[in-house]
Amino acid sequence: MRVLFISPRFTENAGGDGLYAFHLAHACAARGVEVFVLCIRDGEFSLYEVPTGANPNEENSSYKSLRPVNSSVLGLNYYSRTARRSLSDVLHLISPDIIHIHGIHQYFTIAVLGPLRRFRGPVVMTVHDYKLLCGNAGFFSDRTNSVCLRCLRGHHIHSIMERCKADSRIASLGIAVQMELWKLAKGLDVFTAFLCGSEFVYDLLKKSDSTRSRLEFIRMPILGKREKTDNERKDTIEIAYIGRMVPHKGPTIFADAVRGLEVRKRIFGDGPQRKKIDEMLGNDPLATFYGWVSHEAMDKELGPGSIVVVPYLAHETFCYVALEAMMRGSCVVASDRGAIPELIKDGHNGVLIRQPNAENFRRVLVNLLDNSDLVYRMGKNAKEIVRDVPSLDEHTSSMLRLYDRIA
């Protein structure tokens, strides 16, 4: 079997979609499947041939540059001839049996619909975000900093009225036009199946006429090693934030919640709100910014005694930040949003904040700092999550069965 992945991001150090695509591609190749990846690399559309049986940590130079990405506003968001030509060339070159898409709107645009329709084979998409139905990708309003499902049924005029993109009518008009173009082009009709990695996503997309009849539930797996580094228990409790510093990830909630607390604060990641977070913490000597670090490095940095705060405001499709923190034996304090409650049992292996705001997070954190035994106990319980989430090997078997069924 020959499978083509389409994933703008494709690296073991990417978040979400790119990380998952990277591990699944190599896991499929290890089973003898021929896997190719159309991705973005150094500003160019590139084709990567995944070596059969390769170790995903190995550096590999099997990338074929196709053509530069059109980085104009038009090319990135509305119509990219270079994307269309790149996909057409790849389909002609490798003649795949199945196309598996992990990201398509940004960079690829509606321009790829022509080649996808001419392909005439199965096209599946793993739902890593909600861009297929929501122009702002997260069913989230940047204006109100809250969940908004008004576009779930395909009426994208709501995004302009809501000013959901950057609290701007112009930016919101831009995404509304983008989504209407997909709607007019009947873009969702090219997909054979939409793969949902959590029960939450499956139940949510059942509410849309555009996706209801083509949903498949295959739970997201543990990526990499099933057992994390068994770090020693920390002598003193610390608090950590991991992720992009953008509004829907709630970094300002984190900063406000921990401001003034006499505890070590470790902040991993970066983004447009980094400067604001730094200002909110007031150059706190107990706060350290690490930027982006590898997953392996994170395994060594965090563990029992670490409280990982996940103050997300949008509905997560799965949440690898929470899963990996739990596997390390950290105590996770997270928003009760999206698929996160499928991982965390409140009070047993972590804490869920039903109304995610700084005051509620701070109240829980202060209580945990006064009760270190509870932190360690929930962290120990959290490591048992490996029993409930499929391994990458188990997940790959499910994916290959799906490929065989629809091919």
PyMOL commands that set and color helices and strands:
alter all, ss='L'
color gray80, all
select helices_A, chain A and resi 16-30+73-77+81-94+110-119+157-162+169-184+187-190+199-205+212-214+247-249+251-258+274-281+295-301+320-327+340-342+358-369+372-387+392-406
alter helices_A, ss='H'
color red, helices_A
select strands_A, chain A and resi 2-6+34-41+44-49+63-68+98-101+123-126+140-141+146-147+193-196+215-217+238-242+264-268+287-291+306-310+331-335+350-353
alter strands_A, ss='S'
color yellow, strands_A
deselect
rebuild
show_as cartoon
